[in-house]
Amino acid sequence: MVSPDCYGNVSGKKDNDINWTVEIEGKVRCKGRTGVEMEALAVVSIGSMAVHDMCKAVDKDIQINNIRLLQNTEGKGDPYMRQTI
């Protein structure tokens, strides 16, 4: 079970001229052969929700976007590497 315990103090004034971006990357390694991708996606999703929770007081319009698998080098299938945009 993944449950981040990370609450910080977020304070400040919302500035409509600034767009902030937070990138969260999760890495998972295990001995099992299946389900690792779902673990990595869950880690990033939970981390994103923690950031959202900390920042919502500053900006109610905060969004979580583009959670995706970047790479898979283990498992039963062929290795996968997401093409950069």
C-alpha positions as CSV (number, residue, x, y, z in Angstrom):
1,M,0.0,0.0,0.0
2,V,1.3,3.4,-0.9
3,S,0.3,6.3,1.2
4,P,2.5,9.4,1.2
5,D,2.8,11.4,4.4
6,C,3.8,14.7,3.0
7,Y,2.0,17.8,4.1
8,G,3.8,21.1,3.6
9,N,2.8,24.7,4.2
10,V,1.7,26.2,0.9
11,S,1.1,29.9,1.0
12,G,1.2,32.8,-1.4
13,K,-1.0,34.7,-3.8
14,K,-2.3,33.3,-7.0
15,D,-0.8,35.0,-10.0
16,N,-2.7,34.5,-13.3
17,D,0.4,35.2,-15.4
18,I,2.4,32.2,-14.1
19,N,1.8,28.6,-15.1
20,W,3.5,26.1,-12.8
21,T,4.3,22.6,-13.7
22,V,5.2,19.7,-11.4
23,E,6.6,16.5,-12.9
24,I,6.4,13.4,-10.9
25,E,8.2,10.2,-11.9
26,G,7.7,6.8,-10.2
27,K,10.1,3.9,-10.6
28,V,9.0,0.4,-9.6
29,R,11.1,-2.7,-9.4
30,C,9.8,-6.1,-8.3
31,K,10.4,-9.8,-8.7
32,G,6.9,-10.4,-10.1
33,R,6.3,-10.5,-13.8
34,T,2.9,-8.7,-14.0
35,G,1.2,-5.7,-12.6
36,V,4.3,-3.5,-12.2
37,E,2.9,-0.9,-14.6
38,M,-0.2,-0.5,-12.4
39,E,2.0,0.0,-9.3
40,A,4.0,2.7,-11.1
41,L,0.9,4.5,-12.3
42,A,-0.6,4.3,-8.8
43,V,2.5,5.7,-7.2
44,V,2.4,8.7,-9.6
45,S,-1.3,9.2,-9.1
46,I,-1.0,9.2,-5.3
47,G,1.9,11.6,-5.5
48,S,-0.1,13.9,-7.8
49,M,-3.0,13.9,-5.4
50,A,-0.7,14.8,-2.5
51,V,0.6,17.8,-4.5
52,H,-2.9,18.8,-5.5
53,D,-4.0,18.7,-1.8
54,M,-1.1,20.9,-0.8
55,C,-1.6,23.5,-3.6
56,K,-5.4,23.7,-3.8
57,A,-5.4,26.5,-1.2
58,V,-3.3,28.7,-3.6
59,D,-5.1,27.8,-6.8
60,K,-8.5,26.1,-7.0
61,D,-8.0,25.5,-10.8
62,I,-5.1,23.1,-10.3
63,Q,-5.2,20.0,-12.6
64,I,-3.7,16.6,-12.7
65,N,-2.8,15.7,-16.4
66,N,-0.9,13.3,-18.5
67,I,-0.3,10.3,-16.2
68,R,1.3,7.8,-18.5
69,L,3.8,4.9,-18.7
70,L,7.2,6.0,-19.9
71,Q,9.2,2.8,-19.9
72,N,8.9,-0.9,-19.3
73,T,12.0,-3.0,-19.6
74,E,10.9,-6.1,-17.7
75,G,8.0,-8.6,-17.9
76,K,6.6,-11.0,-20.4
77,G,6.2,-8.6,-23.4
78,D,8.7,-6.6,-25.5
79,P,10.5,-3.7,-23.8
80,Y,8.6,-0.4,-24.2
81,M,10.0,3.1,-24.3
82,R,7.6,6.1,-24.8
83,Q,8.6,8.3,-27.7
84,T,9.3,11.9,-26.6
85,I,7.0,14.6,-27.8
